[in-house]
């Protein structure tokens, strides 16, 4: 007798659906069990083999727990915003909402055919207004909050304002920013105008706006993701791609770096996974040092105090200073060149007329490359700016180079290079025939760098005879006393970029008044994604929303949120998907 599996499965699937076999009640005396699948992006290709590979395993476990007497929540939904639907819309003229709906219908059919035990009454779609209303609401909570470093938690921005009104920002130093040296009293805060106050508050907000670089393709008239750029050209069409600075939104996750690092010990993860996370956070300690910039290769040999240190006045009279971050301030007498990120704002200020053409050609080369390509590059590249940084202790003029291996987003975007102690610096110096200073004696063999901290320093003036690790604090103390350096903790992790110059994403509930961003009232949520005639970006690389007069007349933000905005919290919405009063 032949088993008619198709008709039998169809019969029982219909029975399960009509009788709500997998409906889950929030109120139950049974013990709870939540089995969560990673919800899929509804692409036009339908399910691929990786989907059922994971879903079948979780489905088996759900059935097992249900038979064991648990109240099992096993939901499913769709990560429905994203770039592929918009690309399809551009190429075929089909609205992303239409193609996404069609794709979801196909996904649902395929999932039903497999026979998964999902509670479909809890389905969520990140592109639906009743869902992204709460994505926008969550964004507003971040926008209206700051991280209290003393309490190590987020607090309402209103409490920060109250603290400023009472005592200035003495208890709440600014996070690293363009204002990072600023401090003010309560009286000074009261005297600031509205624009200045809002600019200062933006430096604290957990969701904040700043300038960021994007991959801009003039021929396609659009911004491209890193994955869409290959060898400096667009993956689609092979058109040139350059870096362009645009207004971007970020999440200030760096404020949580220490909590992330410390709380790793509470997780039952493998040591390898914890090490990976530790490296991603990348906590390091060192110093930030200000170097005066000069166009002369001649050393500065005047205004030395008894310790051989230049007085503060001579070090701050220069028109331009270059701030570097280093984990090894003890090696300051071994600095043979400086390297600045090509996109650093100081490059235009310090490049000499003689080097202008060479620098511009190098910038053209770097602008055609993604950050990923720059970090993976094995070939040594760089260009001399014609300028020099003055060593604050020796007065030595140190040549300033630009190179793609230094990124503006890490540290200060500038490093001091010590070839005898760093292998990358050593290779750079050898490649460009830069003389190498030996400050570690026999520990340096002349062939390769030695990153030791245990050597005794030589050729280092007042540090001579000190073991390197002990010299670190000596140098930092002198820098701080001189007012040209400070002790600094840094992190490799960066604030998360949170905006896209795209259409098919959540609109930001932000209105602009001049250059100041204000939150829309929660009562106006959801801010609905409008219809557009074209999915092409605006004239200066802004998102397609910049082409809608009704949108721009209201001065609404023209960027949209990234794909991960809605997919960062869907597991919470499953628990109460119909709630109109709260996100879960």
N, C-alpha and C positions, 0 to 999 in steps of 0.2 A: 504494500500500500504506500503510495507516494504522499509525503508530507507537504501539504499545500501552505507553505509558510507565509506567502504573500497575503492570501485571503484571511488566514488565521490572525496574523499580526495586525492587519487592517481592522478586523473585527474588534480585537481587544484594545487597540489604540483608541478606537471610537468609544468603547466602553469607558476607558480610563478618563477620556476627555469629558464625556457627558456626565460622569459621576464625580468629577473633580477628585480623582483618586489621589493626587499629589498636593492638594490644597493644604496649606499649613496655617494653623491658627496661632496668633501671638499669645493667646491665653490657653495654657495647658498645664496639667499636673505632671506631665511627663518631663523627664530631663531633656534639656535642649542640646541639639547638635546642629552646627552650621557648617555645611559643606559648600565651599566657594570655588567656582571655576573662574578662570580668567576669561572675561567676556570677549567675543570676537569683534574685529572690525569687519563690517559687512561689505566685503569687496565683491566686484562683479563676477569673480571666478567661483564664488561659493566656497563651501567648506574644502579645506585641504586635509591631507592625511594627518597633519599634526593636531587638528582640532579633536577628532574622535579619539586619538591616541591618549590624550589626557582626560577627555570627558568620560570615556568609558570607565576608566579606573575610578574616577570620583563618583560615577553613577553606581558602580558596584558597592562602593563603601556606603553611599547614601541608603541603598536598599538594605544593606547589612545592619546599619544602625537603626533603621526603621523597624526591622524585624526584631531587634533587640529591645524595642520599647521606647525609643527616643522620639521626641518631636523634632523631626529633621527639616531644616530649612535648606532647600537645594534650588536656588533660583538661576535665572539666565536673563541676559539682556544684550545690548549692542553698543559698542564704542563707536558711535555713528558720525561724529564730526571727524574731519581729517582731510589731508591733502589729496589722496587719490580721487575722491568724489569731485573735488574742484577741478583737478586736471581733466577728468572726464567731461565735466561741464564745459571747459574751455575748448576742448577738441571737438565735442559733438553737439554743443548747444543745448544740453539737457540740464535742467536745474538740479543741483546736488540733492535737494530734498526728494525729487522724483526718483532719481537713480538709486538713492539710498533706500527709499521705501521698497522699490522693486527688489533690491538685493536682500533686504531683510525678509521679505516674503519668501524668497528662495531659500535663505538660511533656515527659516522656520520649518519649511517643508522638509528639508534635509534632516534637521534635528529630530522632527517628529518621526520620520521614516526609520531612524535608528532606534527610536523608542526610549529616549531618556526620560527620567522621572522628575522633570522640572515642574515647579509651581508657576505656570505661565501667567497667573494673575498678578505676579510680582515683577513682570518684565519691565525693564527700564531702557530708554533710548536717550543717549546723551544729547541728541539734537532736538528733542522735544522741549517746548517752552516750559512745561510743568516740571521738567528736570533741570534745565539750565538756569531757571530762575534761582535755584538754590546754589548752583555753581557761582552765579553772580553774587549771591548773598555771602557765600564763603569768601569770595574775593574782597568784598567790602569789610568783612571782619578783619582781614589781613591789612587792608589799606588803613583801617581805623585803629590799628594796634602798633605797639612798639615792643621791643624786647628789653625788659628790665634786667640788666646784667647782675645787679645785686640780688634780686629775688630769683634770677635765672628762669624767668617765664615771661610770657606776653602779657601786656596790660593795655587798657584802652588809651588811645592817644590823648584823650581828655585829661587823664591823670598826669601825663607828661607836661601838658600845657599848664596845669595847676602847679606842678613842681617848678616850671620856668618862672611863673608869676611870683612864686614865693621866694625862690633862691637862685634863679638862673639855672645854668646847666652843670654846675659843679658836681652834683651827684649823678649826672647822666652825661658823661663825655660822649661826643659824637662818634658813631661808627666811622670807619675809614671812608672818606669821601673828599670831594673838592673843598669841603669846609673842615677837614679833619683836625686842623690846628685851632679852630675857633672855640672860644669860651666867652660867656657873657653873664652878666649879673641880672638880677630881677629888674633893675632900673633900665638896663640896656634892652632887655626883652620888651619892656613896656614901650620903649621908644622906637622899636622896629615898626616899619609899615607892614601892611597885610601881606604883600608879595614876599618880603623878606622872611616873615614868620612862616609862611607856607613853604618856602624854599628850605628853611631849616627843618621843619617837621618832615619834609620829604626825605631828609637824610636819616630819619629814624624809622619811618613806616616799614612794616614787614612786607608790604607790596608797594613798590616804589617805581618811579619813572626816571630814566636816565638815557644817555646816548649810548648806542651800541652799534657795532659793525655788522653788516649783513652782506651776503653775496648778491650783487646786483648784476643782472644781465640786461644790457641795453637793448639788444636785438629782440629778446623775448618780452621786454618791458615788465620784468617781474623780479621778485626776490626769490632766491633759490636756497633750499636747505643744503647743508654740507654734503649730504649723500647725492645731491643732484649735480655736484661739481666734480669733474674728473680732469685732472691735469690742466686746470685753469680755464676749462671751457664747460659749457652746459652739457649735461648728459643727453638732453634732448636738443638736437640740432647742431651741437658743436660750436656754439657761439661764445665769444669772449665773456668772461665773468670777472668783475672787479669788486673790491671792497668799498662799501659806502656806509657812512654813518647816518643812522636814523634814530628817531625816538623809540625807545624800547621800554617794556615793563619787565621788572625782575621781582623775584621773591628773595628776601634777605635771609637765606638759609645759613649763611656764614655765621650769623649770630648764635646759631645752635651748635656750632662746631664742637665746643667743649662737651656739651651734653651728649652729642652723638658719640664722641670718643669715649667718654667715661661710661656711658650706658652699654657699650659693647660687651662689657664684662658680665652684664646681667642676662645676656642672650645665650641660649643653648645652641650655639652655632659651632661649626668646626673652626679650628685654629686658622686654617687656610682662608676661610671666609672672613674671619675677623681681621686677619692681616690685610686682605684685599680692601676692606672698608677703612682700616687705619691708613693705608697708603692713599686712598681716595681723599680722605680728610686732610692728610698731609700736614699735620701740625709741626711747626718748626719754630725755634727761638733764635733770635739774633739781634740785629740793630738796623735802624734806618740812619743813613748818613747823608748829609748834604755836602756836595762838592761844588765849588765855584767853577764856572765855565770860562775858559780863556781861548782866544784865537792864536795865542803864541805858544810855541813849544818850549819857551824858556822857563826854567823853574822860578818860583816865587821865593826869594831868599831873604826877605825883610820882614820886620814885625814879628820876630820870634821871641817867645818868652823864655824863662829859664829852663823850661822843660823841652824846649825845641818845638813848641806848639805855636801856631799862628794865633794872634789875638783875634777875638770875635769880630771886631770891627773890620779887619782886613778881609775876613772870610764872608762877610755879608754885604760888602759894597758892590760886588759884581752884579751885572745886570741879570744874569741867568744862573740859577743853581740847578744841579742835577741830583735828585734824591735816589739813592739806591738802597735796596734791602739785601743784607748778607747774613748768613748764619755763621760766618767766620770773620768777625771784625778783627780777630787776632792777626790776620794775614794782611792787614792794610798796607804794610810796607812792601808787600810782594805784588801789589796791583800793577800790572804792566799795560792794561788797556781796559776800557769800559765798553760794555755792549748795551745798546738801547734798542727796544722794540721798534721796528720800522714805522709803526703807526703811532708811536709816542708823540705827543704834541710838542715836545721840546725839539724834535728833529728839525722842524722848519725854522726855529729860532737860532739854532747853533750852526747849521750848515754854512760853510763859507762859500764865497762866490766861486772860488777855484774848484770846489767839489760839488757844486750844485747840479751840474749835468749828470755826473756819475751817480749821485744820490737819487735823483729823479728816475734814472734808468733802473736802479735797483728797486725803488719803490714800485715801479710798474711791474717788475717781475714778482715781487712779493704780493702785490694786490691781486694777482691772478691765481693765487694759491689759497686753498682752504687751510684752516688751522690744523686740521688733521694731517694734511700733506706736509705742512711745515714741521710738525712734531715728528713725523716719520722719516723726514729727509736725512739721508746719511751724508750727502755731499755738503762740504763746508762752503758757505757763501757769506758774503758780507761786504760792506763798503765803509770807508773812512769818511767821516763828516768834515774833516778839516779842523775840528775843534778839540780842545783839551780840557780835562778836569784837573783841578789843582788838589793834590793830596794835602789834606789839612795839617798833617804832621810833618811832612818833609818838604812841602812846597813843590814837589815834583809835578811836572806837566804830563798828564796821562792821556794818550790819544783816545778819542771817543769814536767807536764804530757803531754801525747798525747791522743787525743780522736777524734772519728769520727765526732762529732758534729761541730768541727771547720774545715772550708774548706780553702784550700790554696788560692783560688781565691778571697776571700773577705778580704778587709783590708790588713794586713800584713801576714795573715795566723797564727797569734798568738794573744791570748787575755790574759789580766790579770783578774783573777777571784776574785770577791768580794762577798762571800756568804751572808753576811748580807744585801746586796742591790740588789741581782739578784737571782731570783728563780731557774733558771737552775744551776747556780753556787752553790746555797744552796743545791739542791738535790745531786749534784755531791759530795760536801764535806761530806754530811751525808752518802752517799753510801760508800765512801772510808775512812770514819772516819778521815777526815781532820779537825783539830781544827779551829773554826770560831772566828774571831776577830770582836768585836762590836765597830763600830766607830760612831754609830748614837743614842746611849743611849736608852731611853725608846721607840724610834721608832722601835726598833728591839725587838720582843717578844721571840726570841729563837726558834720559831717553823716554821716560814716562812720568806722569805726575804721581805724587804720593799724598793722599788726603788725610794723613795722620794728624792727630791732635796731641801726640805724645812727644814730638820732636822739640828740641830746645831752639828757640828763635835766634837767628843771626841777621845781620844787616837790617835790623829793626829798631835802631835808635834806643829809646827808653825801654823797649821790650826785650832787648838783648839779654840772653841768659834765662828767660822765663820759659817754662813749659807752656806750649800753645794753649792748652785748655784752661790754664790759670790766667793767661794773658787776655782772654775774652772779656772778663769783667773789668780788668784794668783799662782796656780801650774804651769800653762803653761808658765807664765812669768819667773818663776824660772828655769824651764826646758830649756827654750830658752837661758837664761843668762848663764846657765851651759854648754850649747852646747850638751845636750843629749836628747833633745826633741824639738818638733815644733808643732805649731798649724796646724790642718789638717782638711780638708773637705773630706768626703768619700761618696761613693755611693754603694748601693746594686747592681745596675745593672752592668753588666760586658761587656767587649768587645765581640762582636758576633763571634763565631767560624765560619770560612768560608772555611773550606776544609774538604774533605773526602778521605779516602784511598780506593776509589772505581774507577770503570772504567766509568760507564754510567753517565757522567756529563761533564760540560764544562772544557776543559784543561786550565790551567793557562798560560797566555802569559808571562811567566817568564823563564829566563835562569840563571843558576847558574855558577859563576866563583869562584871556591873554595867555601867559605862559604858566598859569597856575591851574592845577588839577583839583577838582572837587568831586566828592562822591554824590551820585544821585540818591535821593531818598529811597529807603527800602520799599516804601509804598508804591514806587514806580516800577518795581520789578515784577515780571521779567521785562528787561529792555529787549524787545523783539528784533531779531535779525530781519532787516528790510529786504524787499525785492530789489534786484539790480538788473540793469540792462547788459552790463558787461562785467566779467570777472577779472578783467585786467586791472593792474594796480593804478594808483593815482599818479599824477605827473611827476612827483618827486620820489616815487618808490613807496608811497603810503599804500595802505590796503585799498581794495575796491570800494569800500564804504566812503572813501574820500571823493568818489565820483557822484555821490548822491546829494543834491542841494539841500533836501530836507534834513539830512544828517549833519552836513557841515554848517548849515544855518544855525543849528542848535549847539554847535561847537562840541559835538560828541566825539569821543575817541574813535579814531578810524582803524586802529589795529583790532584784531580779534585774539582771543585766548588760544593757546596751543592745544594740540590734540590731547595732551595728558591732563588738562584741566578737569574735564568731566570724568575721566577714567581714574582720577585719584581718590574718589570717594564713593563710587557706585555701590560698594559692598555695604555701606551704611544705609543707602536709600532702599535697598532690597527689604530691609526690615520693616519699612512703613512707606511704601511707594506712593500711596494716595494722600499722604499728609499734606494739607495746604497751609498749615500753621508753623511747621518746622521742617528742617531738612531730613530729619529721621526721628 
